Amino acid sequence: MLTGRALLLDMDGTLVDSHAVVERCWTRWAREKGLDPAEVLAVAHGRQGHATMAALLPDRPAEVNLAENRLLLAQETADTDGIVPVAGAPAFLASLDGAPHALVTSADVALATARMGAAGLPLPQVRVTAEDVRASKPDPEGFLRGASLLGVEPTECIVFEDSEAGIAAGKAAGMRVVGVGSASARFSPDAQVDDLAQVTVTVDDAGIHLSF
């Protein structure tokens, strides 16, 4: 069991299964650049698009990556085919009603709204999106901002993440991390579940209690 005062939730791969869309968009981008799609996807998960581009094409000017990322975000926002909630996500979010929690995603507002809507999931009232940070995961800025918005110390926050970059960001923020998805175990989270159906949430005056 883990107990905290607030939960910080990633979106893609954690609440929303958007794998099909991400694979389509980034595979197309990789082929346009003459890159191996598998290698691109391994880097892309959890990061903002311009950060992925910078990692893969380090000699390109930042403004080129930012401009290309805007185009890619528009493509991803328009493509919701195949988007579904991660198993257990609707009940998990419902169990947090009234408890401090925030969405912390590398997506921008438009993409987060589109994907959560396509998955039939409510957007948390408190959210940190790409517009709110200067640095992409694995930098901890997004999670630290989420904790600040909720008025909770980082050490009292529990992060839910699926990607290597996201889990690293949560740890760098000094938070405990629950890895979602079997692949997340490779990145040494504090706890790991295959999906959110394996998480039971109890909320009382002592905080948010998670059992797995």
Number of C-alpha atoms within 10 A of each C-alpha: 10 15 19 22 23 26 27 28 25 27 24 25 19 22 29 23 20 25 14 14 19 17 17 13 16 19 19 14 17 18 12 9 11 9 15 11 17 13 12 20 16 12 18 22 22 26 23 21 24 21 20 21 23 16 14 16 13 12 8 12 10 14 10 12 18 16 11 15 18 14 11 17 18 12 14 21 19 14 20 19 11 12 21 21 23 22 17 14 21 17 15 17 19 12 14 17 11 8 16 22 26 23 24 29 27 27 24 17 16 14 22 23 15 17 28 23 17 18 20 15 19 12 15 16 9 14 22 25 19 20 10 16 16 9 15 22 25 21 20 22 20 29 32 24 18 26 27 12 15 19 12 17 15 22 14 17 28 28 30 28 31 32 29 23 20 31 30 19 25 29 20 17 22 17 25 24 26 24 28 26 18 12 14 21 19 11 16 15 22 16 16 24 19 17 19 22 15 15 19 14 18 14 17 8 6 9 15 22 17 17 11 13
